[in-house]
């Protein structure tokens, strides 16, 4: 069983006193007992911002049993398809990461609608990598991944498999 890991899960265990620290650690431990833990290049790059050196990041990944699995062309193409779908259906407002519902935000000064870019291409690369090259994704961002990668099995801290 190959489990891809989203950045949020790893930050939960790296950031002191993170609310989901214990449950994310349990999720990682369980997934590692069941098989391999992998990350794509994007997650590696996002994690690098939290380490003073590449050596310390490499040490963390080694100690947690996580390896980098480079994205295959099929995963990159799938990310592009999902991104195109997102751009077509994107609405003004901000989407909830848990349920996917959109709410509009307005400027308190002039009343203009504010359109936030919550999901970048990197989010789609993580989802596509997990869908194509792993059996499941460990994440807390269920609503977004469920909307754009409905076939992807999702596991989150303190929950049962969704998908």
Backbone bond lengths (Angstrom), bond angles and torsions (degrees), N, CA, C in turn:
res aa  C-N    CA-C-N  psi(-1)  N-CA   C-N-CA  omega(-1)  CA-C   N-CA-C  phi
1 X - - - 1.451 - - 1.525 107.66 -
2 X 1.312 116.16 122.80 1.468 121.67 177.98 1.523 108.31 -103.13
3 X 1.322 115.88 123.47 1.458 122.01 177.95 1.516 109.57 -111.25
4 X 1.325 116.34 117.14 1.455 120.52 171.75 1.530 107.22 -80.59
5 X 1.321 116.69 147.93 1.460 121.16 -176.15 1.520 109.16 -121.25
6 X 1.321 115.20 128.69 1.458 122.39 176.99 1.535 109.21 -81.26
7 X 1.297 116.66 153.63 1.462 122.50 -177.48 1.522 112.41 -56.70
8 X 1.328 118.25 -40.32 1.467 121.25 -176.67 1.530 112.04 -57.54
9 X 1.312 117.55 -39.01 1.461 121.22 -179.88 1.531 109.91 -63.83
10 X 1.313 116.56 -42.14 1.463 120.49 -179.45 1.523 111.61 -70.58
11 X 1.325 116.58 -36.94 1.466 119.18 176.91 1.523 110.66 -65.78
12 X 1.327 116.76 -32.89 1.467 119.93 176.72 1.519 111.50 -56.40
13 X 1.325 116.72 -39.03 1.464 118.19 -178.33 1.531 112.95 -88.11
14 X 1.313 117.03 -16.65 1.468 120.74 179.74 1.525 113.49 -88.06
15 X 1.316 116.59 -33.34 1.464 120.36 -175.23 1.527 108.70 -86.79
16 X 1.325 117.32 121.24 1.469 120.09 -178.92 1.532 111.98 -56.50
17 X 1.311 115.63 136.14 1.465 123.61 176.71 1.527 114.17 62.04
18 X 1.335 117.66 24.52 1.469 119.95 175.33 1.529 108.24 -62.55
19 X 1.331 118.03 139.71 1.469 120.55 -176.44 1.538 114.35 -56.10
20 X 1.318 117.19 -34.19 1.468 120.15 -177.43 1.526 111.97 -103.58
21 X 1.317 117.40 20.12 1.460 120.65 -175.34 1.527 112.14 -57.67
22 X 1.301 117.90 -52.17 1.465 121.30 -176.60 1.526 111.87 -66.26
23 X 1.320 117.13 -44.64 1.469 119.25 -177.81 1.527 111.83 -70.54
24 X 1.317 117.24 -34.17 1.469 119.48 176.42 1.520 110.75 -68.42
25 X 1.341 117.26 -38.51 1.462 120.65 177.05 1.532 110.34 -63.63
26 X 1.324 116.95 -41.61 1.467 120.90 177.68 1.524 110.97 -62.88
27 X 1.317 116.45 -41.22 1.464 121.01 178.85 1.528 110.55 -62.17
28 X 1.329 117.08 -45.44 1.467 121.27 177.68 1.525 111.48 -62.36
29 X 1.320 116.55 -45.12 1.466 120.37 -179.66 1.525 111.02 -60.64
30 X 1.314 116.81 -45.04 1.469 121.43 179.87 1.519 110.72 -63.58
31 X 1.329 116.58 -45.68 1.464 120.60 179.97 1.527 111.23 -62.45
32 X 1.326 117.09 -38.89 1.465 120.56 179.19 1.529 110.83 -66.27
33 X 1.318 117.40 -36.62 1.473 120.72 176.63 1.527 111.10 -64.78
34 X 1.335 116.72 -27.30 1.468 121.79 -177.15 1.516 113.11 -91.76
35 X 1.323 118.59 -8.31 1.458 120.53 -179.75 1.517 112.57 161.02
36 X 1.326 115.34 -147.41 1.461 122.27 -175.86 1.519 112.30 -90.64
37 X 1.333 115.43 147.59 1.462 123.05 171.34 1.518 107.54 -108.83
38 X 1.334 116.96 129.55 1.459 121.04 -179.62 1.521 110.25 -133.40
39 X 1.318 114.34 155.50 1.461 121.95 170.96 1.522 107.73 -132.18
40 X 1.318 115.47 156.34 1.463 120.23 174.42 1.528 108.81 -93.73
41 X 1.305 115.39 176.66 1.464 121.54 -177.66 1.523 112.23 -59.63
42 X 1.324 117.03 -35.97 1.469 121.21 -178.28 1.522 110.44 -63.40
43 X 1.325 117.09 -46.91 1.465 120.77 178.93 1.528 109.69 -62.24
44 X 1.307 116.88 -40.45 1.470 120.56 177.32 1.531 110.00 -59.48
45 X 1.310 116.96 -45.78 1.469 121.07 -179.92 1.532 111.10 -65.19
46 X 1.325 117.56 -41.00 1.465 120.36 179.14 1.525 110.59 -64.89
47 X 1.327 117.22 -39.80 1.465 120.81 177.96 1.524 112.22 -66.41
48 X 1.315 116.94 -34.02 1.466 121.35 -177.27 1.528 111.90 -56.94
49 X 1.311 117.09 -27.78 1.462 120.54 178.93 1.532 112.37 -65.33
50 X 1.317 117.36 -18.31 1.462 121.78 -175.90 1.532 113.57 -102.65
51 X 1.315 116.95 2.98 1.467 121.31 -179.25 1.514 109.97 -121.07
52 X 1.340 117.06 141.77 1.460 119.60 179.84 1.527 113.93 -71.36
53 X 1.347 116.85 -19.62 1.464 119.19 179.87 1.520 110.00 -151.16
54 X 1.315 115.72 159.24 1.463 120.70 176.98 1.521 109.91 -66.43
55 X 1.316 117.21 -29.55 1.459 120.58 178.84 1.533 111.08 -64.89
56 X 1.317 116.76 -40.74 1.466 119.78 179.01 1.524 111.23 -69.76
57 X 1.318 117.46 -37.01 1.466 120.67 175.01 1.524 109.90 -63.67
58 X 1.309 117.00 -45.35 1.467 121.39 178.66 1.523 110.61 -60.31
59 X 1.319 117.00 -41.06 1.466 121.19 178.54 1.533 110.14 -62.98
60 X 1.324 117.28 -44.42 1.474 121.09 178.18 1.529 110.79 -59.50
61 X 1.323 117.05 -46.78 1.465 120.45 -179.23 1.525 110.89 -63.21
62 X 1.315 116.79 -41.74 1.468 120.78 179.16 1.530 110.66 -63.94
63 X 1.327 116.20 -45.12 1.467 120.30 -178.58 1.524 112.67 -65.99
64 X 1.316 117.26 -29.78 1.471 120.37 179.82 1.525 112.16 -92.37
65 X 1.333 117.17 -1.91 1.461 120.12 177.96 1.511 114.33 76.31
66 X 1.320 117.01 24.39 1.467 121.94 -178.13 1.517 109.46 -102.09
67 X 1.332 115.78 134.79 1.469 118.95 176.33 1.529 109.57 -121.58
68 X 1.311 115.33 154.16 1.465 121.51 176.45 1.521 107.78 -83.16
69 X 1.314 116.34 128.02 1.459 122.54 176.41 1.524 107.06 -115.44
70 X 1.330 118.18 104.60 1.475 120.33 -176.79 1.533 111.82 -57.20
71 X 1.310 115.08 144.77 1.463 121.59 -179.45 1.522 110.92 -69.60
72 X 1.316 114.87 133.78 1.458 121.67 176.10 1.533 109.06 -83.97
73 X 1.338 117.87 158.21 1.464 120.46 177.47 1.529 113.14 -54.09
74 X 1.322 118.35 -36.48 1.472 120.81 179.47 1.529 111.10 -63.69
75 X 1.324 117.51 -37.48 1.461 121.00 178.11 1.527 110.73 -68.83
76 X 1.318 116.02 -39.53 1.467 119.87 178.14 1.529 110.97 -64.80
77 X 1.317 116.85 -40.75 1.470 120.84 177.68 1.518 110.43 -65.82
78 X 1.331 117.56 -40.36 1.470 120.98 178.87 1.519 110.53 -64.11
79 X 1.330 117.30 -38.41 1.466 121.06 176.57 1.524 110.44 -61.89
80 X 1.324 116.60 -41.85 1.462 120.38 178.27 1.516 112.27 -63.18
81 X 1.334 116.76 -39.31 1.471 120.16 177.82 1.525 110.87 -64.93
82 X 1.317 116.86 -44.87 1.461 120.42 179.60 1.526 111.19 -65.04
83 X 1.323 116.50 -38.52 1.474 121.20 177.99 1.531 110.24 -63.21
84 X 1.311 116.65 -43.99 1.472 120.41 178.26 1.523 110.43 -61.45
85 X 1.325 116.74 -41.58 1.462 121.16 177.48 1.530 110.41 -61.95
86 X 1.300 116.59 -42.43 1.465 122.03 177.88 1.527 111.21 -61.02
87 X 1.315 116.53 -44.65 1.465 120.04 -178.41 1.528 111.31 -64.98
88 X 1.333 117.36 -33.04 1.461 120.85 178.66 1.518 111.98 -70.64
89 X 1.325 116.85 -39.06 1.460 119.80 -173.89 1.518 114.06 -100.52
90 X 1.306 115.98 2.25 1.458 120.78 -179.10 1.526 111.44 -61.43
91 X 1.294 115.71 132.39 1.462 121.54 179.08 1.518 109.34 -117.19
92 X 1.323 114.57 162.31 1.458 118.82 175.27 1.517 108.40 -66.97
93 X 1.304 116.60 138.24 1.444 120.41 178.40 1.507 112.42 123.91
94 X 1.303 114.09 -170.95 1.452 121.80 -177.11 1.519 107.73 -121.46
95 X 1.347 116.22 130.94 1.455 121.09 179.86 1.517 110.77 -92.20
96 X 1.333 115.37 137.73 1.461 121.40 176.21 1.527 108.47 -71.01
97 X 1.345 118.53 129.82 1.466 119.77 -179.85 1.524 112.97 -69.41
98 X 1.324 118.72 -19.72 1.462 121.47 -178.73 1.523 112.81 -86.29
99 X 1.341 117.12 -47.22 1.471 119.35 -174.83 1.524 114.00 -111.03
100 X 1.333 118.51 -15.44 1.451 121.71 178.12 1.518 115.02 86.66
101 X 1.326 118.21 -3.28 1.477 119.83 -179.95 1.523 110.89 -71.61
102 X 1.334 114.65 146.07 1.458 120.81 -177.37 1.523 110.66 -103.25
103 X 1.319 114.92 137.78 1.456 121.41 175.46 1.521 107.84 -124.48
104 X 1.320 116.24 142.20 1.463 119.76 178.98 1.519 110.05 -87.20
105 X 1.317 114.44 142.43 1.452 121.95 175.53 1.518 108.37 -112.83
106 X 1.313 115.33 142.56 1.459 120.16 -178.90 1.518 109.94 -127.43
107 X 1.325 115.58 144.13 1.451 121.74 176.03 1.534 108.75 -66.66
108 X 1.310 116.98 128.56 1.458 120.54 179.46 1.520 112.00 -69.86
109 X 1.323 117.11 -20.28 1.461 120.72 -177.99 1.526 112.05 -84.98
110 X 1.350 117.94 -52.21 1.468 120.39 -174.21 1.524 114.32 -113.18
111 X 1.332 118.12 -10.36 1.458 120.94 178.79 1.527 115.13 85.41
112 X 1.333 117.99 1.42 1.466 120.85 -179.36 1.530 110.19 -68.83
113 X 1.339 115.86 148.45 1.451 121.30 176.89 1.525 109.42 -71.48
114 X 1.318 116.17 134.28 1.457 122.06 177.93 1.520 107.40 -102.34
115 X 1.328 116.12 126.02 1.460 120.64 178.30 1.522 108.44 -109.57
116 X 1.315 115.44 112.55 1.462 120.59 -179.85 1.521 109.73 -92.38
117 X 1.319 116.06 142.67 1.468 121.17 174.67 1.513 106.94 -95.45
118 X 1.326 116.00 90.68 1.456 119.81 -178.50 1.512 112.15 -79.34
119 X 1.300 117.67 -35.02 1.461 119.93 -176.70 1.518 109.86 -114.95
120 X 1.295 114.42 126.89 1.441 121.80 178.51 1.518 108.35 -106.37
121 X 1.296 116.88 170.95 1.456 121.11 179.40 1.532 111.30 -55.24
122 X 1.322 117.12 -32.35 1.466 119.72 179.66 1.525 111.80 -58.81
123 X 1.326 118.32 -37.47 1.468 121.16 177.38 1.521 111.10 -60.92
124 X 1.308 116.11 -39.17 1.462 120.76 -179.10 1.530 111.05 -72.08
125 X 1.325 116.95 -32.25 1.462 120.64 176.20 1.529 111.16 -65.61
126 X 1.330 117.37 -40.50 1.465 121.31 178.28 1.528 109.81 -63.57
127 X 1.324 117.19 -47.07 1.464 120.87 -179.15 1.515 112.74 -64.41
128 X 1.316 116.95 -43.87 1.467 120.70 -179.25 1.525 111.00 -67.34
129 X 1.325 116.88 -40.00 1.469 121.13 177.34 1.525 109.44 -57.80
130 X 1.329 116.85 -46.63 1.465 120.38 -179.83 1.527 111.48 -65.88
131 X 1.317 116.93 -41.37 1.465 120.33 -178.50 1.536 112.16 -65.08
132 X 1.317 116.98 -40.88 1.464 121.94 -175.12 1.524 112.39 -86.95
133 X 1.335 117.50 -37.44 1.464 120.00 -168.86 1.529 115.28 -113.98
134 X 1.320 117.15 3.68 1.464 120.03 179.13 1.528 108.91 -138.47
135 X 1.300 115.28 175.06 1.464 120.59 178.74 1.514 112.31 -94.03
136 X 1.334 116.19 -19.71 1.466 120.80 -177.43 1.523 109.29 -165.74
137 X 1.336 114.84 170.18 1.464 121.56 179.14 1.520 109.13 -127.23
138 X 1.324 116.38 129.67 1.457 122.24 172.98 1.520 106.62 -90.24
139 X 1.334 117.14 118.93 1.461 121.22 -173.21 1.519 111.26 -157.45
140 X 1.318 116.29 163.19 1.459 122.03 168.96 1.532 110.59 -109.29
141 X 1.306 118.55 -2.63 1.473 123.48 -174.40 1.537 110.16 -99.37
142 X 1.321 117.50 56.29 1.456 122.68 -173.02 1.526 114.63 -62.51
143 X 1.317 118.64 -44.45 1.462 120.95 -175.14 1.519 112.36 -58.70
144 X 1.300 116.24 -45.71 1.461 121.49 179.95 1.524 111.35 -64.86
145 X 1.322 117.36 -50.98 1.464 119.29 -178.19 1.523 111.45 -66.09
146 X 1.318 117.53 -36.20 1.458 120.65 178.89 1.536 109.95 -64.58
147 X 1.315 117.17 -36.50 1.466 120.91 -178.93 1.524 112.13 -69.80
148 X 1.318 118.41 -40.42 1.462 121.15 -173.76 1.528 115.05 -102.63
149 X 1.326 116.45 -17.26 1.468 120.85 179.35 1.528 108.59 -133.79
150 X 1.322 117.50 66.87 1.469 120.89 -172.65 1.526 114.49 -63.97
151 X 1.311 118.62 -21.27 1.471 121.30 179.11 1.530 112.87 -85.53
152 X 1.308 116.95 -9.80 1.458 122.17 -175.99 1.531 110.47 -78.73
153 X 1.324 117.13 126.54 1.456 122.67 175.57 1.519 107.74 -75.27
154 X 1.338 115.96 127.19 1.449 121.50 -177.16 1.522 110.23 -115.24
155 X 1.319 116.26 136.53 1.462 122.87 173.66 1.506 107.09 -123.29
156 X 1.324 115.98 136.80 1.453 120.42 178.78 1.521 110.37 -129.35
157 X 1.322 117.97 161.38 1.453 119.48 176.90 1.532 110.57 -59.65
158 X 1.314 116.03 139.72 1.462 124.93 177.53 1.519 114.29 60.52
159 X 1.316 117.96 27.70 1.466 119.09 178.31 1.509 110.24 -139.56
160 X 1.290 114.79 170.34 1.457 122.55 174.36 1.517 108.41 -92.78
161 X 1.338 118.68 165.06 1.468 120.31 179.04 1.511 111.86 -54.56
162 X 1.333 114.56 138.47 1.467 121.31 174.51 1.491 108.02 -119.11
163 X 1.286 117.05 161.02 1.456 118.01 175.76 1.419 110.33 132.93
